[in-house]
């Protein structure tokens, strides 16, 4: 029997963010995928790209913990560790010099932290004064220090949350671009100085499309993508490890979704959804998968909300009632997430998204959240007629650029019906599908995660109109 108090909820389903997770519990439930293998390969530059909530920090943290367990030299650079480098680079208008500022700043910071965290701050005195050292000299000093103090003569540098405070301004874009060029240059000169960095996909897209030099780092990009099936198995591992069921990751991979639901998820949630309409008596895990945006954090959030409802209702298994009560707050939080995340790029984003709610006539139709390209253009043109919209980076606003923006932030997804069912694509699976580039015959739908927030007065009918994941 489970008592769903806050501490138990977090131990079962995990924390919202990997940074604040207990390291031992985190290692117990961590689910390795192909992206993790790519991240930990012995290459000088690894840049993990994906939207917020997809697990970039989790992969970086697991690799960092693995370095600590095996005795490899590793440093984790936080935003406050490099804020002074960013400030100095911001003051430089010449792009080549901006890159040099980043290179020198990173090397100086790495050397200082290395002596603080590994060798003792006092031992730093054996080195010459570094303040006026050239980049090449700093690289030589760092490689010498590494070779004398590391079993494998290498160091892994982890950089996360670099896009904190991102405003999508031209200056921010150039700054991130200069940083990417800097770590590529350092890795090219000294392959044993290895950088592992996380970057939001929208940030990478803006940098990639505005700086031609970023084509040189493309081979170092690791796209972190999840399919619903893997997200379900990730959650199964968390629940399984908490209850100590003995299921290995290989066993979880070989189980069907029904087996996972009945043998593992059933320990915390009812396998059948007993609501009304088309979802009555259907598998609960199918509903959960339909509401996630291909981001593991979404499923964690859903379980947290539903488990809190179970605690309030004094039940030891999450049932249909507890899950239904979680849908609206889950939807409101996801809408608020993207407003907070992207208002720096489009300041009037909240007004635009609320304008996408169905009209009174549309609420009576089953496809009220689906659009052809022409219908979506029409709806956006209507919004533009009374909402002043402007992109921070100066990009022209029209219906095509707004469709691409809504697609990029995963508010809408591309869809096409074919003989095998519905083909759905997120932005990072087909970024050129948005009609600003060309029309590839895809229609559009507002992701189910946002629909309760847009139609709070008719929440009971929304689930009935969501198609199976």
C-alpha positions as CSV (number, residue, x, y, z in Angstrom):
1,X,0.0,0.0,0.0
2,X,1.3,3.4,-0.9
3,X,0.8,6.5,1.2
4,X,1.2,9.3,-1.3
5,X,2.7,12.0,0.8
6,X,5.0,14.5,-0.9
7,X,8.3,12.7,0.0
8,X,7.0,9.4,-1.2
9,X,5.7,10.9,-4.4
10,X,9.1,12.3,-5.2
11,X,10.9,9.0,-4.3
12,X,8.6,7.0,-6.6
13,X,8.3,9.3,-9.6
14,X,11.5,11.4,-9.3
15,X,12.1,15.1,-8.9
16,X,11.0,17.6,-11.6
17,X,14.6,18.4,-12.4
18,X,17.7,16.1,-12.2
19,X,19.8,18.8,-10.5
20,X,17.8,18.5,-7.3
21,X,17.5,14.7,-7.3
22,X,19.2,12.6,-4.7
23,X,22.2,11.1,-6.5
24,X,21.8,7.5,-5.2
25,X,18.1,7.4,-6.1
26,X,18.8,9.1,-9.4
27,X,21.3,6.4,-10.4
28,X,18.8,3.7,-9.4
29,X,16.1,4.8,-11.8
30,X,18.1,6.4,-14.6
31,X,17.1,5.1,-18.0
32,X,20.0,4.9,-20.5
33,X,19.3,5.5,-24.2
34,X,21.3,6.0,-27.4
35,X,21.7,9.7,-26.7
36,X,23.5,8.8,-23.5
37,X,25.9,6.5,-25.4
38,X,26.7,9.4,-27.8
39,X,27.1,11.9,-25.0
40,X,29.7,9.7,-23.3
41,X,31.8,8.9,-26.3
42,X,35.4,10.0,-26.2
43,X,35.0,13.0,-28.5
44,X,36.0,16.6,-27.7
45,X,32.7,18.3,-28.2
46,X,29.2,16.9,-27.4
47,X,26.2,19.2,-27.6
48,X,22.9,17.7,-26.3
49,X,20.0,19.5,-28.0
50,X,16.3,19.2,-27.1
51,X,13.3,21.1,-25.8
52,X,12.9,22.0,-22.1
53,X,11.8,19.0,-20.0
54,X,13.2,16.4,-22.4
55,X,16.0,15.3,-20.0
56,X,19.1,17.0,-21.1
57,X,20.2,17.9,-17.6
58,X,19.5,14.3,-16.5
59,X,21.8,12.8,-19.1
60,X,24.5,15.3,-18.3
61,X,24.2,14.7,-14.6
62,X,24.4,10.9,-15.1
63,X,27.5,11.2,-17.2
64,X,29.1,13.5,-14.6
65,X,28.2,11.0,-11.7
66,X,29.7,8.2,-13.8
67,X,33.0,10.2,-14.1
68,X,33.0,10.7,-10.4
69,X,32.4,7.0,-9.8
70,X,35.2,6.0,-12.1
71,X,37.7,8.6,-11.0
72,X,37.8,10.6,-14.2
73,X,38.5,14.3,-14.0
74,X,35.3,16.2,-14.5
75,X,34.0,19.7,-13.8
76,X,30.4,21.0,-13.8
77,X,30.2,24.7,-14.8
78,X,27.2,26.5,-13.5
79,X,25.8,29.7,-15.1
80,X,27.3,31.8,-12.2
81,X,30.8,30.2,-13.0
82,X,30.8,31.8,-16.4
83,X,28.7,34.9,-16.0
84,X,31.8,37.1,-16.0
85,X,33.0,35.5,-19.3
86,X,29.6,36.2,-20.8
87,X,29.7,39.9,-19.6
88,X,33.2,40.4,-21.1
89,X,32.2,38.7,-24.4
90,X,29.1,40.9,-24.6
91,X,31.2,44.0,-24.6
92,X,33.1,42.9,-27.8
93,X,31.5,43.7,-31.1
94,X,34.1,41.8,-33.3
95,X,32.9,38.2,-33.6
96,X,36.4,36.7,-33.8
97,X,37.5,38.5,-30.6
98,X,34.2,37.5,-29.0
99,X,35.2,33.8,-29.6
100,X,38.7,34.5,-28.1
101,X,37.1,36.1,-25.0
102,X,35.1,32.9,-24.5
103,X,38.1,30.6,-25.1
104,X,40.4,32.5,-22.6
105,X,37.6,32.8,-20.1
106,X,36.7,29.2,-20.2
107,X,40.3,28.0,-19.9
108,X,41.0,30.3,-17.0
109,X,37.8,29.2,-15.2
110,X,38.6,25.5,-15.8
111,X,42.1,25.8,-14.4
112,X,41.0,27.7,-11.3
113,X,38.2,25.3,-10.6
114,X,40.4,22.3,-11.2
115,X,42.8,23.5,-8.4
116,X,40.0,24.4,-6.1
117,X,38.1,21.1,-6.4
118,X,40.8,18.6,-7.0
119,X,44.3,19.7,-6.0
120,X,43.7,22.3,-3.3
121,X,43.6,26.0,-3.9
122,X,47.0,26.5,-2.4
123,X,48.7,24.3,-5.0
124,X,47.6,26.8,-7.7
125,X,50.8,28.8,-6.8
126,X,53.0,26.4,-8.8
127,X,51.5,27.8,-12.0
128,X,52.7,31.1,-13.5
129,X,50.5,34.1,-13.5
130,X,47.7,33.3,-16.0
131,X,46.0,36.6,-16.3
132,X,47.9,37.7,-19.4
133,X,48.4,34.2,-20.8
134,X,47.6,33.6,-24.5
135,X,45.0,31.0,-25.4
136,X,47.6,28.6,-26.7
137,X,49.6,28.9,-23.5
138,X,46.5,28.3,-21.3
139,X,45.7,25.2,-23.3
140,X,49.3,23.9,-22.8
141,X,49.1,24.5,-19.1
142,X,45.8,22.8,-18.8
143,X,46.8,19.7,-20.8
144,X,50.0,19.5,-18.7
145,X,48.0,19.6,-15.4
146,X,45.6,17.0,-16.7
147,X,48.3,14.6,-17.9
148,X,50.0,14.8,-14.5
149,X,46.9,14.3,-12.4
150,X,44.6,12.1,-14.5
151,X,44.7,8.4,-15.1
152,X,43.5,8.8,-18.7
153,X,45.0,12.3,-19.4
154,X,41.6,13.8,-20.1
155,X,38.9,16.0,-18.5
156,X,35.2,16.3,-19.1
157,X,33.7,19.8,-18.8
158,X,29.9,19.9,-18.3
159,X,28.0,23.0,-19.1
160,X,24.3,23.2,-18.4
161,X,21.6,26.0,-18.2
162,X,23.7,28.2,-20.5
163,X,20.5,29.5,-21.9
164,X,19.3,30.8,-18.5
165,X,18.1,34.4,-19.0
166,X,18.0,33.8,-22.8
167,X,16.1,36.7,-24.5
168,X,16.4,35.6,-28.2
169,X,18.0,39.0,-29.0
170,X,20.7,39.3,-31.7
171,X,23.3,39.8,-29.0
172,X,22.2,36.6,-27.2
173,X,22.3,34.7,-30.5
174,X,25.9,35.9,-31.3
175,X,27.0,35.1,-27.7
176,X,25.8,31.5,-27.8
177,X,27.3,31.1,-31.3
178,X,30.7,32.4,-30.1
179,X,30.6,30.0,-27.1
180,X,29.9,27.1,-29.5
181,X,32.8,28.1,-31.7
182,X,35.1,28.5,-28.7
183,X,34.5,25.0,-27.3
184,X,35.0,23.6,-30.8
185,X,38.3,25.5,-31.2
186,X,39.6,24.3,-27.8
187,X,38.6,20.7,-28.6
188,X,40.2,20.9,-32.0
189,X,43.5,22.0,-30.4
190,X,43.3,19.7,-27.4
191,X,41.0,16.7,-27.9
192,X,41.5,15.6,-24.3
193,X,39.7,18.7,-23.1
194,X,36.1,17.5,-23.7
195,X,33.0,19.6,-23.5
196,X,29.5,18.2,-22.8
197,X,26.8,20.9,-23.1
198,X,23.1,21.0,-23.0
199,X,21.2,23.5,-25.3
200,X,17.5,24.1,-25.8
201,X,16.4,23.2,-29.3
202,X,14.8,26.6,-30.0
203,X,18.0,28.3,-29.0
204,X,20.1,26.1,-31.3
205,X,17.6,26.7,-34.1
206,X,18.0,30.5,-33.9
207,X,21.8,30.2,-33.6
208,X,22.0,27.7,-36.5
209,X,19.9,29.8,-38.8
210,X,21.7,33.1,-38.1
211,X,25.3,32.0,-38.1
212,X,26.8,30.2,-41.1
213,X,29.8,29.1,-39.0
214,X,27.6,26.7,-37.0
215,X,27.6,24.2,-39.8
216,X,31.1,23.2,-38.5
217,X,29.6,22.0,-35.2
218,X,26.7,20.1,-36.7
219,X,28.4,16.7,-36.4
220,X,28.8,17.3,-32.7
221,X,25.1,17.8,-32.1
222,X,23.1,15.0,-30.3
223,X,19.4,15.4,-30.7
224,X,17.6,14.1,-27.6
225,X,14.3,12.6,-28.8
226,X,11.9,10.4,-27.0
227,X,9.0,8.3,-28.3
228,X,6.1,7.6,-26.1
229,X,7.0,3.9,-25.7
230,X,10.4,4.8,-24.3
231,X,8.9,7.4,-21.9
232,X,6.5,4.7,-20.6
233,X,9.5,2.4,-19.9
234,X,11.4,5.2,-18.3
235,X,8.5,5.6,-15.8
236,X,8.3,1.9,-15.3
237,X,11.9,1.8,-14.3
238,X,11.3,4.5,-11.7
239,X,8.3,2.6,-10.2
240,X,10.0,-0.8,-10.5
241,X,13.2,0.4,-8.7
242,X,11.1,2.0,-5.9
243,X,9.2,-1.2,-5.2
244,X,12.3,-3.4,-5.9
245,X,10.5,-5.7,-8.3
246,X,13.7,-7.0,-9.8
247,X,13.0,-6.0,-13.3
248,X,16.2,-5.1,-15.2
249,X,16.3,-2.5,-18.0
250,X,16.6,-5.3,-20.5
251,X,13.5,-7.0,-19.1
252,X,11.6,-3.8,-19.2
253,X,12.6,-3.3,-22.9
254,X,11.3,-6.8,-23.8
255,X,7.9,-6.3,-22.1
256,X,4.8,-5.2,-23.9
257,X,3.1,-2.0,-22.9
258,X,0.2,-4.0,-21.4
259,X,2.6,-6.1,-19.3
260,X,4.3,-2.9,-18.1
261,X,0.9,-1.4,-17.2
262,X,-0.4,-4.6,-15.4
263,X,2.8,-5.7,-13.7
264,X,4.5,-2.4,-12.7
265,X,2.3,0.7,-13.2
266,X,-0.6,-1.0,-11.5
267,X,1.3,-0.7,-8.2
268,X,0.5,3.1,-8.3
269,X,-2.3,3.6,-10.8
270,X,-5.3,1.7,-12.1
271,X,-4.6,0.0,-15.5
272,X,-8.2,0.8,-16.7
273,X,-9.7,4.3,-17.2
274,X,-13.3,4.2,-16.1
275,X,-14.4,7.6,-17.4
276,X,-17.1,8.4,-20.0
277,X,-17.0,8.5,-23.8
278,X,-14.5,6.9,-26.1
279,X,-11.9,6.4,-23.4
280,X,-14.1,4.4,-21.1
281,X,-12.5,1.1,-20.2
282,X,-9.4,1.9,-22.2
283,X,-5.8,1.5,-21.0
284,X,-4.8,4.3,-18.6
285,X,-1.3,4.4,-20.0
286,X,-2.6,5.2,-23.5
287,X,-4.3,8.4,-22.0
288,X,-1.1,9.3,-20.2
289,X,0.9,8.9,-23.4
290,X,-1.6,11.0,-25.4
291,X,-1.1,14.0,-23.1
292,X,2.7,14.0,-23.0
293,X,4.7,16.2,-25.5
294,X,7.4,13.6,-26.1
295,X,9.0,14.9,-22.9
296,X,9.6,12.6,-19.8
297,X,9.0,15.5,-17.5
298,X,5.4,15.8,-18.7
299,X,4.7,12.2,-17.5
300,X,6.4,12.9,-14.2
301,X,4.2,16.0,-13.7
302,X,1.0,14.1,-14.5
303,X,1.9,11.4,-12.0
304,X,2.8,14.0,-9.3
305,X,-0.5,15.8,-9.7
306,X,-2.6,12.6,-9.8
307,X,-0.7,11.2,-6.8
308,X,-1.4,14.4,-4.8
309,X,-5.1,14.0,-5.6
310,X,-4.9,10.4,-4.3
311,X,-3.3,11.7,-1.0
312,X,-6.2,14.2,-0.7
313,X,-8.8,11.6,-1.4
314,X,-7.1,9.1,1.0
315,X,-6.7,6.3,-1.5
316,X,-3.6,4.2,-2.1
317,X,-4.0,3.7,-5.9
318,X,-4.4,6.5,-8.4
319,X,-7.8,6.0,-10.0
320,X,-9.9,7.6,-12.7
321,X,-11.2,10.3,-10.4
322,X,-7.7,11.4,-9.3
323,X,-6.4,11.4,-12.9
324,X,-9.4,13.4,-14.2
325,X,-8.8,16.0,-11.6
326,X,-5.2,16.3,-12.7
327,X,-5.9,17.1,-16.3
328,X,-6.9,20.8,-16.0
329,X,-4.1,21.9,-13.7
330,X,-1.6,19.9,-15.8
331,X,-2.8,21.7,-18.9
332,X,-2.7,25.1,-17.3
333,X,0.8,24.5,-16.0
334,X,2.1,23.4,-19.5
335,X,0.6,26.5,-21.1
336,X,2.2,28.7,-18.5
337,X,5.5,26.8,-19.1
338,X,5.7,27.8,-22.7
339,X,4.5,31.4,-22.0
340,X,7.4,31.8,-19.5
341,X,9.9,30.0,-21.7
342,X,9.2,31.9,-25.0
343,X,7.9,35.3,-24.0
344,X,11.5,36.6,-24.4
345,X,11.2,35.7,-28.1
346,X,7.6,36.8,-28.6
347,X,6.6,39.2,-25.8
348,X,2.8,38.9,-26.6
349,X,2.8,35.1,-26.7
350,X,0.2,34.8,-23.9
351,X,-2.3,36.8,-25.9
352,X,-1.6,34.8,-29.1
353,X,-2.0,31.4,-27.4
354,X,-5.2,32.4,-25.7
355,X,-6.5,33.6,-29.1
356,X,-6.1,30.0,-30.3
357,X,-9.0,28.8,-28.2
358,X,-12.0,27.4,-30.1
359,X,-14.9,29.7,-30.9
360,X,-18.3,28.9,-29.5
361,X,-19.3,27.2,-32.8
362,X,-16.0,25.2,-33.0
363,X,-16.5,23.9,-29.4
364,X,-19.4,21.8,-30.7
365,X,-17.2,20.0,-33.3
366,X,-14.9,17.1,-32.8
367,X,-12.0,18.7,-34.7
368,X,-12.1,22.1,-32.8
369,X,-8.4,21.9,-32.2
370,X,-7.4,20.8,-35.7
371,X,-6.6,23.0,-38.7
372,X,-5.7,22.9,-42.3
373,X,-2.9,25.3,-43.2
374,X,-5.4,27.7,-44.7
375,X,-7.6,27.6,-41.6
376,X,-4.6,28.2,-39.3
377,X,-3.4,31.1,-41.4
378,X,-6.9,32.6,-41.2
379,X,-7.0,32.2,-37.4
380,X,-3.6,33.8,-37.0
381,X,-4.4,36.7,-39.4
382,X,-7.4,37.4,-37.3
383,X,-5.3,37.4,-34.1
384,X,-2.7,39.8,-35.8
385,X,-5.5,42.2,-36.6
386,X,-5.9,43.2,-33.0
387,X,-2.8,42.0,-31.2
388,X,0.5,43.8,-31.8
389,X,3.1,41.0,-32.3
390,X,6.8,41.3,-32.8
391,X,9.8,39.0,-32.5
392,X,12.6,40.1,-30.3
393,X,15.2,39.3,-32.9
394,X,13.5,41.5,-35.5
395,X,12.1,38.7,-37.6
396,X,9.1,39.6,-39.7
397,X,5.7,38.6,-38.3
398,X,3.2,37.0,-40.6
399,X,1.0,34.0,-40.5
400,X,3.8,31.8,-41.9
401,X,6.4,32.8,-39.3
402,X,3.8,32.5,-36.5
403,X,2.9,28.9,-37.6
404,X,6.6,28.1,-37.6
405,X,6.9,29.6,-34.1
406,X,3.9,27.7,-32.7
407,X,5.3,24.5,-34.3
408,X,8.8,25.2,-32.8
409,X,7.5,25.5,-29.3
410,X,5.4,22.3,-29.7
411,X,2.1,24.2,-29.2
412,X,1.0,22.7,-32.5
413,X,2.1,19.5,-34.1
414,X,2.0,18.5,-37.8
415,X,-0.4,15.7,-38.7
416,X,-1.2,13.8,-41.8
417,X,-3.7,11.0,-42.2
418,X,-2.5,8.0,-44.2
419,X,-3.4,4.3,-44.7
420,X,-1.4,3.4,-41.6
421,X,-3.1,5.9,-39.3
422,X,-2.0,9.4,-38.3
423,X,1.5,10.5,-38.9
424,X,2.4,13.1,-36.3
425,X,5.7,15.1,-36.3
426,X,7.2,17.5,-33.7
427,X,9.4,20.4,-34.8
428,X,12.7,18.6,-34.2
429,X,11.5,15.7,-36.4
430,X,10.5,17.9,-39.4
431,X,11.4,21.6,-38.9
432,X,10.8,22.5,-42.6
433,X,7.2,21.3,-42.6
434,X,6.0,24.7,-41.5
435,X,4.5,26.6,-44.5
436,X,6.9,29.5,-44.3
437,X,9.3,27.1,-46.1
438,X,7.0,25.0,-48.3
439,X,3.7,23.2,-48.1
440,X,4.3,19.4,-47.6
441,X,0.6,18.6,-47.2
442,X,0.5,18.4,-43.4
443,X,-2.4,19.8,-41.3
444,X,-2.0,21.0,-37.7
445,X,-3.4,20.3,-34.3
446,X,-3.1,22.0,-30.9
447,X,-1.4,19.5,-28.6
448,X,-3.8,17.8,-26.2
449,X,-1.6,19.0,-23.3
450,X,-2.9,22.5,-23.7
451,X,-6.6,21.9,-24.5
452,X,-8.1,22.1,-21.0
453,X,-6.4,25.4,-20.4
454,X,-7.9,26.8,-23.6
455,X,-11.4,25.4,-23.1
456,X,-12.0,25.3,-19.3
457,X,-15.7,25.7,-19.7
458,X,-16.1,22.4,-21.5
459,X,-13.5,20.2,-19.9
460,X,-15.5,17.0,-20.0
461,X,-15.7,16.8,-23.8
462,X,-12.0,17.4,-24.4
463,X,-10.8,13.9,-23.5
464,X,-13.5,12.4,-25.8
465,X,-12.0,14.2,-28.8
466,X,-8.4,13.2,-28.1
467,X,-7.1,10.5,-30.5
468,X,-5.1,7.5,-29.2
469,X,-1.4,8.0,-28.9
